[in-house]
């Protein structure tokens, strides 16, 4: 009986995951509601261009709200770097930063698996530290990309 229950649970989980992925990967445009029209158009275009954003939009939006409050002073510089790096104009700084944070958080299970299998329970600490470092690295990579592109543009002139 336990095997049947386990198989049914796994089957339901696989069905739910597949159904969710199919629904998320459709690029249906958002409906105009009380939101600002430009914001709806911006999000629709961003969903069309970036598959990662399309799949994880709710999580990125959650981190964006957090970033608006915590990193308020850094957002103008990040927005400038997004434009200088040549990324699509549809990205807001807080959303791009949320994307970096979410990517780092998605790496956490692999870091945990690696460090806990090597060091046991104390391996959780370096895994969490490496996750924080990954978020910083993704943010730093944007700055380097912007600086490289600006340098290339200046050399061509």
C-alpha positions in Angstrom: 0.0 0.0 0.0 2.9 2.4 0.8 4.4 1.8 -2.6 1.1 2.6 -4.4 0.7 5.8 -2.2 4.3 6.8 -3.0 3.9 6.2 -6.7 0.6 8.2 -6.7 2.3 11.1 -4.9 5.2 11.2 -7.3 2.9 10.9 -10.2 0.8 13.9 -8.9 4.0 15.9 -8.4 5.3 15.2 -11.9 1.9 16.1 -13.4 1.7 19.3 -11.4 5.2 20.3 -12.3 4.6 19.6 -16.0 1.2 21.4 -16.0 2.8 24.4 -14.2 5.7 24.6 -16.7 3.4 24.5 -19.7 1.3 27.2 -18.3 4.3 29.4 -17.3 6.1 29.0 -20.6 3.1 30.4 -22.6 3.8 34.0 -23.4 0.3 35.3 -22.9 0.2 39.0 -22.4 -0.9 40.4 -19.0 -4.3 42.0 -18.8 -4.6 45.7 -18.2 -5.9 46.4 -14.8 -5.2 49.1 -12.3 -1.5 48.9 -13.1 0.2 51.5 -15.2 0.0 50.7 -18.9 3.8 51.0 -19.5 4.5 48.6 -16.6 2.2 45.9 -18.1 3.8 46.3 -21.6 7.3 46.2 -20.0 6.5 43.0 -18.1 5.0 41.4 -21.2 8.1 42.2 -23.3 10.4 41.0 -20.6 8.5 37.7 -20.3 8.8 37.4 -24.1 12.6 38.0 -24.1 13.8 36.3 -20.9 12.8 32.7 -20.3 14.2 32.8 -16.7 12.0 35.8 -15.9 9.0 34.1 -17.4 9.4 31.0 -15.3 10.3 32.7 -12.0 8.4 36.0 -12.3 6.6 35.7 -9.0 9.8 35.0 -7.1 11.7 37.8 -8.9 8.8 40.2 -8.2 9.0 39.3 -4.5 12.8 40.0 -4.4 12.2 43.2 -6.4 9.9 44.5 -3.6 12.5 43.6 -1.0 15.2 45.3 -3.1 13.2 48.5 -3.5 13.3 48.9 0.3 16.8 47.6 1.1 18.9 48.7 -1.8 17.2 52.0 -2.6 20.5 54.0 -2.8 22.1 51.5 -5.2 19.3 51.1 -7.7 20.1 54.1 -9.9 23.7 52.8 -10.4 22.4 49.3 -11.1 20.0 50.8 -13.7 22.8 52.7 -15.3 24.9 49.5 -15.5 22.0 47.6 -17.0 21.7 50.2 -19.8 25.5 50.3 -20.2 25.8 46.5 -20.4 23.3 46.5 -23.4 20.6 44.5 -21.6 17.0 45.0 -22.7 15.5 48.3 -21.6 12.6 46.4 -20.0 14.7 45.4 -16.9 14.3 47.5 -13.8 17.2 47.6 -11.4 15.3 45.9 -8.6 14.1 43.2 -10.8 17.5 42.4 -12.2 18.9 42.4 -8.8 16.1 40.0 -7.7 17.0 37.8 -10.7 20.6 37.6 -9.5 19.4 36.8 -5.9 17.0 34.1 -7.1 19.7 32.5 -9.3 22.0 32.4 -6.3 19.2 30.9 -4.1 18.6 28.2 -6.7 22.3 27.2 -6.4 21.9 26.7 -2.6 20.7 23.0 -2.8 23.8 22.1 -4.8 26.1 23.9 -2.4 24.4 22.2 0.5 24.6 18.8 -1.1 28.3 19.3 -1.8 29.4 20.8 1.5 27.2 18.6 3.7 28.4 15.5 2.0 32.0 16.5 2.5 31.9 18.1 6.0 28.6 16.9 7.5 26.3 19.4 9.4 29.0 22.1 9.6 29.0 22.2 5.8 25.8 24.3 6.0 27.7 27.4 6.9 30.0 27.5 3.9 27.1 26.6 1.6 25.2 29.7 2.8 28.3 31.8 2.6 28.9 30.6 -1.0 25.2 31.4 -1.9 25.8 35.0 -0.7 29.0 35.2 -2.6 27.2 33.9 -5.7 24.6 36.7 -5.5 27.4 39.2 -5.1 29.2 37.6 -8.1 26.2 37.9 -10.4 25.8 41.6 -9.4 29.6 42.1 -10.0 29.4 40.4 -13.4 26.8 43.1 -14.4 29.2 45.9 -13.5 32.1 44.2 -15.4 29.9 43.7 -18.4 28.9 47.3 -18.4 32.4 48.5 -18.0 33.7 46.3 -20.8 30.9 47.4 -23.2 31.6 51.1 -22.4 35.3 50.6 -23.0 34.6 48.9 -26.3 32.3 51.7 -27.4 34.9 54.3 -26.5 37.6 52.4 -28.4 35.5 52.2 -31.5 34.9 56.0 -31.4 
